[in-house]
Amino acid sequence: MNWLNAEAFTAFGQQIKWADMIGNTIGLIALALGWRRSVLTWPAQFLAGVILFAAFATSHLAGSAGKQVVVMLVAAWGWWQWTRGRRTAQDGSLAVRFATWRERALMAGAAVLGTLAVAGLFTLFPKLSWDPWPDAYIFVGTLVAMYAQARGMVEFWFAWLLVDLVGVPLNFANGFAFSGFVYVIYGALVLWGLRDWWLRSRTDAPTLEGAGA
């Protein structure tokens, strides 16, 4: 699997790696599927995690590989949420909603505490991350966004916007140019998806199917 870390091509003076290109392209597709409220968003996110895990593992980057394992677990959980316990609108599609103030407070608190804890771990073990604080922020923010997406919350998009604000400059600064370009496209998709889910939340009249989502 070492080919994943090989150079695919060079663009604007930046070396683009196969893993960086393939994993993030699939991640971009997953985000677009999330905007469409397609359950395929989850296997796409899982596959992106598998590719990036393989790339990091073969490069002996245990910390980065470990983060992808967590992302894959959350993707599997989200997949289960949308297929077995989802709330549906009258047209049969996934029903979306705004989180309650309590849910927002819990997610914000989890994001702050999680970032502090993960950054502390990265600081104690420098080999786990090349840039502890922003890396921890992006990792925890991604998990919060995926959680909100699995629960059908419009706040999922806001969480991705906050991740984007740090993700774009961090990836360019650390040589992952393709990730940086993809994060810019993420930003455009997030704004588009936010508008769609926002309007959708005002028109959905959900009914429960099985367990609550």
N, C-alpha and C positions, 0 to 999 in steps of 0.2 A: 504493500500500500504506500510505499515511499513516493510513488509518482504523484500522489495528491499534493505533496509539498514542493513539487517541481514547478518551474516557471512555465506558465501557459503562453504568455506573450507580454510585451512591454507596451505601455500606453502612457503618453505624456511624461516619459522618463520614470514611470513607476512599474516595478515588476509585479505582474499579476500571477498568483499561484492558482493551480487547478482547484485545490480544496476551497480557497477563498472564493473563487468564481462560482463553482458548482454549488457549494453549501449555501452561499448567500443568494444565489439566483433562485434556488428552491425555497429559501426563506421568504423571498419577495413574492413568489407565487403563493405561498401559504398565507401571506398577509392579504393578497388580493382575494383569495378564497374566503378569508375571514370577513372581508368587506361584503362578499356575496352571501354570507351566512351559510356557506357550504361545509358540511362535515369533513370534506376532504382536506380542509385546512390543517387538521390535526395529524393525519399520516404524513402530510408534506412537511410539517414542522419536525416530526419525529425523524423523517429521512434526512433532513438537513442536519439534525443533531448527530445522526449516525456517521455521516460523512465527515463532519468537523471533529467528532470524537476520534475517528480513525486517523485523521491527519495529525491531531495533537498527540495521540498515543504513540504514533510512529516517530514523532519528533521528541519523545520523552518529556512532553509538557504535561505532567500529571495534573496540575491544577486546572489548566484549560480543558483537558479531557474530562476531569471530574465534573466540571460545570456543565458540560454537554450531557452527562449522564442524568443530572438533575433536570435539565431541560427536557430530555426524552421522557422522564418519568411524569413530569407535569403535562407533557403533550399526550401521553397515554391516558392520564386521568381526564384531561379535557375531552379527548375522543370519547371516552366512556360517558361523560356528562352529556354530551350532545346527542349520543345515539341511544342511551338507555333511560335517562331521567330528564330529558329536555322539556321545556315549556314551548308550546307551539301556538302560533297565531291562527286566526280563522282560516287562512289560506294554506295551512300546513307547514309553513316555514318557521324557522327559529324565531321565537319572540325575544325581543331585547327590551331592556329597561334601564333607567338610571338607578344607581345604587342608593340606598338609604344613607342618611347622615351617619348612622352608626357604622355601616359597612365602609363608608369612606374613611371614617376615623380609624377603623381597624386596619384598613389597607395602608393608610398613611403611616400609622404607628409601626406596622410590620415592615414597611419599606425603610423607615429611619433606623429601627433597631437592627434589621437584617443587614443594612449597609454598614453600620458600625461594627457588627459582629464579624461579617465577612472581611471587611477592610482590616480589622484587627488580626484576623487569621492570616491574611495575605502579608501583613507587615511582619508578623512573627516568623513566617516561612516565605521569604522573598522569592523562592523558586516557583511558588504557585502563581505569581502574577508579576508582570513587568511594571505595572502602574497601579498599586493597590487600591487607592481610593476611587478613581473613576471606574476602574475595572469592577470593583464591588458594587458601585452605584448602578452600572449597566446590568450586571448579573442579577441583582435583586430586583431592579426595575423591570427587567424582562419577565421574571417569575411573577411579579405582581400583575403585569399586563396579561400574561397568559391565564392567571387565575381569574381576573375580571372577565376575560374573553370566555372562559369556560362557563362562567355564571351568567353570560349574556348581558353584561353591564356595559353601558355606553362609555363609562370611565376607562375601559380598556384602551380606547384611542388616546385619551389624555395621557395615560401612562406611557404609551409608545412615543408620544411627542416629547415627553420629559427625557426618555432614554435617548432619543435622537439628538437632543441638544448637546449631549456629552459624547455620544457615539461617533458622530461625524468627525470632529477634530481629533478624537483619540485614535481612531483607525488610521487616519492620514499620518498622524504623528508617529505611529508605530509600524508603518510600512505595509498596512493592509489597505492599499488604495482602493481595491475593488469593493471592499466592505464600506469604505467611506462613500464611494459613489452610490452604492446600493442604499445606504442610510439616507442620502439625499432624496432618492426616489421613494423610500419609505415615507419620508415626510409628506410628499405630495399625496401618496396613497392614504396616509393616515387622515389628512384633512378631508379627503373625498369620502373615506369610510366613516369618519366622524359625522359628517353631514347626513349620510345615508342612515346610519343607526339612530341619530338624533331624531330625524323625521319619522323613522320607523317606530321608535319608542312611543310616539304620540298617537299612532294609529293602531298599534297592536292591542288586541283584546285576548290575551292568552288563556288557554285552558291547559290544565295539567295532564301530562301523559306519564303514568307511572310515578316514580319518585320525583320530588321537587328538584328543579335544576338550580 
